[in-house]
Amino acid sequence: MGKLELRYTRNRCYAKLGDEITPMRFSVVARDETSVAIVTVGPILGREIVHIHFEDKYYWVCLGNIREYFKQVK
């Protein structure tokens, strides 16, 4: 647990798990004070809308019925 790292640039997200890095393109389609909605294009699921919610030093992503929490680092 806790091994997945996500790094965001302007239009890509890089998911690192172990030694494998998977880049995914995305575009921001909506945002408010505490969240952002992006459209991603992944190799398995294709196009999907993902909501990212921000709280203090953490953010979370809803994956079906599961919330995946990440700690923000700079």
C-alpha positions in Angstrom: 0.0 0.0 0.0 1.1 3.5 -0.7 3.5 2.7 -3.5 1.7 4.5 -6.3 3.1 8.0 -7.2 1.3 10.4 -9.5 3.1 13.4 -11.0 1.1 16.0 -13.0 2.2 18.4 -15.7 0.0 20.8 -17.7 -1.6 18.0 -19.8 -0.2 14.7 -18.6 -0.2 12.5 -15.5 2.6 10.1 -14.9 1.7 7.1 -12.7 4.8 5.4 -11.2 4.5 2.0 -9.6 7.8 0.4 -8.8 10.0 0.9 -11.8 7.2 1.3 -14.3 5.9 4.7 -15.3 2.7 5.1 -17.3 2.0 8.5 -18.9 -1.7 9.5 -19.4 -2.9 12.6 -21.3 -5.7 14.6 -19.7 -7.5 17.9 -20.2 -9.3 19.9 -17.5 -13.0 20.3 -18.2 -14.2 21.9 -14.9 -12.9 23.2 -11.6 -14.1 24.8 -8.4 -12.5 25.8 -5.1 -11.9 22.3 -3.9 -11.9 20.0 -6.9 -11.1 19.6 -10.6 -12.7 17.4 -13.3 -10.4 16.0 -16.0 -10.9 13.8 -19.0 -8.2 11.1 -19.3 -7.4 8.7 -22.1 -6.0 5.5 -20.8 -4.9 2.3 -22.6 -7.4 0.1 -20.8 -10.5 2.2 -20.1 -10.2 4.7 -22.9 -11.8 8.1 -22.2 -13.2 8.7 -18.8 -14.0 11.6 -16.5 -12.1 11.7 -13.2 -12.8 14.0 -10.3 -9.9 15.0 -8.0 -10.8 16.5 -4.6 -8.4 18.6 -2.5 -8.3 18.7 1.3 -5.4 20.3 3.2 -2.2 18.5 2.1 -4.0 15.6 0.6 -6.1 14.9 -2.5 -8.3 12.0 -3.3 -9.7 10.4 -6.5 -12.9 8.4 -6.6 -12.4 5.0 -8.4 -15.9 3.5 -8.4 -16.9 3.0 -4.8 -13.3 3.5 -3.6 -11.5 6.7 -2.7 -7.8 6.7 -3.3 -6.0 9.2 -1.1 -2.6 10.8 -2.1 -0.4 13.1 -0.1 0.8 16.2 -1.9 4.5 16.7 -2.1 6.5 19.4 -3.8 
